[in-house]
Amino acid sequence: MRHGKKFNHLGRKTAHRKSMFANMACSLIEHKRINTTVAKAKALRQFVEPLITKSKVDTTHNRRVVFSYLRNKFMVTELFKEVSVKVADRPGGYVRIIKLGNRQGDNAPMAMIELVDYNTTYNPNNKAKKKTTRRGKTKKVEETVEAKVDSKETN
């Protein structure tokens, strides 16, 4: 019976699943966004968000705990030096999952998982100026056409 076992096993044994999450989390920390299936993205969110929370307090114990999950000392360093600084004031919700559609080969639902504070295109706090079009061009074109018609009529 599987009573009370709520996390997604993703059709893998425990060791394979933990290694996969470690590799995906390292890729996410390194590249700030990765494309994967929706099920893996949701499972990765549960794996990586507690690690980011631990990285906010830079102690030797927290580094060792995070290293036991990630197994890559360079990504642990980047997590504690760069990512934790950006998310220091955020109380949670460090990653965002955006659904992309279905994969061509097997029709699996795909998603992009990204670190929220590193997205420059969609950031509600950074509202870029709206691009305005110049309305005067259409009037100038109409005026030149009318001027040519008037000059032909006077001749």
C-alpha positions as CSV (number, residue, x, y, z in Angstrom):
1,M,0.0,0.0,0.0
2,R,1.2,3.5,-0.7
3,H,-0.7,5.4,2.0
4,G,0.7,8.9,2.7
5,K,3.3,8.8,-0.1
6,K,2.4,11.9,-2.0
7,F,5.5,12.8,-4.1
8,N,5.9,11.8,-7.7
9,H,8.2,8.9,-8.2
10,L,8.5,9.7,-12.0
11,G,8.9,6.0,-12.9
12,R,12.4,5.8,-11.4
13,K,14.1,4.1,-8.5
14,T,15.2,6.3,-5.5
15,A,18.9,6.7,-6.4
16,H,18.1,7.5,-10.1
17,R,15.5,10.1,-9.0
18,K,17.8,11.8,-6.5
19,S,20.6,11.9,-9.1
20,M,18.3,13.4,-11.7
21,F,17.1,16.1,-9.3
22,A,20.6,16.9,-8.3
23,N,21.6,17.3,-12.0
24,M,18.5,19.3,-12.9
25,A,19.0,21.6,-9.9
26,C,22.6,22.2,-10.8
27,S,21.5,23.1,-14.4
28,L,18.8,25.4,-13.1
29,I,21.3,27.2,-10.8
30,E,23.9,27.5,-13.6
31,H,21.6,28.5,-16.5
32,K,18.8,30.2,-14.5
33,R,16.2,28.4,-16.6
34,I,15.7,25.0,-18.1
35,N,13.1,23.2,-20.3
36,T,11.7,19.9,-19.1
37,T,8.4,18.0,-18.7
38,V,5.7,19.5,-16.4
39,A,5.9,16.6,-14.0
40,K,9.7,16.9,-13.6
41,A,9.4,20.7,-13.2
42,K,6.8,20.3,-10.4
43,A,9.0,17.7,-8.6
44,L,12.1,19.8,-9.1
45,R,10.4,22.8,-7.6
46,Q,9.8,20.8,-4.4
47,F,13.5,19.8,-4.5
48,V,15.2,23.1,-5.1
49,E,13.1,25.6,-3.2
50,P,14.2,24.4,0.3
51,L,17.8,24.5,-0.9
52,I,17.5,28.1,-1.9
53,T,15.9,28.9,1.5
54,K,18.9,27.2,3.2
55,S,21.3,29.3,1.1
56,K,20.0,32.5,2.5
57,V,21.9,31.8,5.8
58,D,25.5,31.2,4.9
59,T,26.8,28.8,7.5
60,T,29.1,25.8,7.2
61,H,26.2,23.5,8.2
62,N,23.9,24.9,5.6
63,R,26.6,24.5,2.9
64,R,27.1,20.9,3.8
65,V,23.4,20.1,3.8
66,V,23.0,21.7,0.4
67,F,26.1,19.9,-0.9
68,S,24.6,16.6,0.2
69,Y,21.7,17.3,-2.2
70,L,23.5,19.0,-5.1
71,R,26.8,17.1,-5.1
72,N,28.6,19.9,-7.0
73,K,30.7,22.3,-5.0
74,F,30.8,24.9,-7.8
75,M,27.0,25.1,-7.9
76,V,26.8,25.3,-4.1
77,T,29.2,28.2,-4.3
78,E,27.2,29.9,-7.0
79,L,23.9,29.3,-5.0
80,F,25.3,30.8,-1.8
81,K,27.1,33.7,-3.5
82,E,24.8,34.9,-6.3
83,V,21.4,33.4,-6.1
84,S,20.9,33.8,-2.3
85,V,21.8,37.5,-2.6
86,K,19.1,38.1,-5.3
87,V,16.4,36.2,-3.3
88,A,17.3,37.6,0.1
89,D,14.1,39.6,0.5
90,R,11.8,37.1,-1.1
91,P,9.8,34.9,1.4
92,G,9.4,32.0,-0.9
93,G,8.4,31.1,-4.5
94,Y,11.9,31.3,-6.0
95,V,11.0,29.4,-9.2
96,R,8.4,29.8,-11.8
97,I,6.9,27.1,-14.1
98,I,5.7,28.2,-17.5
99,K,3.9,25.6,-19.6
100,L,5.1,25.5,-23.2
101,G,2.9,23.0,-24.9
102,N,3.5,19.4,-26.0
103,R,6.7,17.8,-27.2
104,Q,6.8,16.8,-30.9
105,G,8.0,13.2,-30.5
106,D,5.8,11.8,-27.7
107,N,3.3,14.6,-27.0
108,A,4.6,15.0,-23.4
109,P,3.6,18.3,-21.8
110,M,6.6,20.5,-21.6
111,A,7.4,23.4,-19.3
112,M,10.1,26.0,-18.6
113,I,11.2,26.3,-15.0
114,E,13.2,29.4,-14.2
115,L,14.5,31.4,-11.2
116,V,12.0,34.3,-10.7
117,D,14.5,37.0,-9.9
118,Y,16.7,36.3,-13.0
119,N,14.0,36.8,-15.6
120,T,14.5,40.2,-17.3
121,T,11.7,40.0,-19.8
122,Y,8.9,39.4,-17.3
123,N,9.3,41.2,-14.1
124,P,6.3,43.1,-12.7
125,N,8.5,45.5,-10.7
126,N,10.4,46.6,-13.8
127,K,7.8,48.2,-16.0
128,A,9.5,49.3,-19.2
129,K,8.3,52.3,-21.1
130,K,5.6,51.5,-23.6
131,K,6.7,52.0,-27.1
132,T,4.6,54.8,-28.7
133,T,4.2,55.2,-32.4
134,R,4.5,58.6,-34.0
135,R,1.1,59.6,-35.4
136,G,2.4,62.4,-37.6
137,K,3.6,60.2,-40.5
138,T,0.2,59.4,-41.8
139,K,-0.8,63.1,-41.8
140,K,2.4,64.0,-43.7
141,V,1.7,61.4,-46.3
142,E,-1.9,62.7,-46.7
143,E,-0.7,66.3,-46.9
144,T,1.9,65.5,-49.7
145,V,-0.8,63.6,-51.7
146,E,-3.2,66.5,-51.3
147,A,-0.4,69.0,-52.2
148,K,0.3,67.1,-55.4
149,V,-3.4,67.0,-56.3
150,D,-3.7,70.7,-55.7
151,S,-0.6,71.6,-57.7
152,K,-2.0,69.5,-60.7
153,E,-5.4,71.3,-60.5
154,T,-3.8,74.8,-60.5
155,N,-1.7,74.0,-63.5
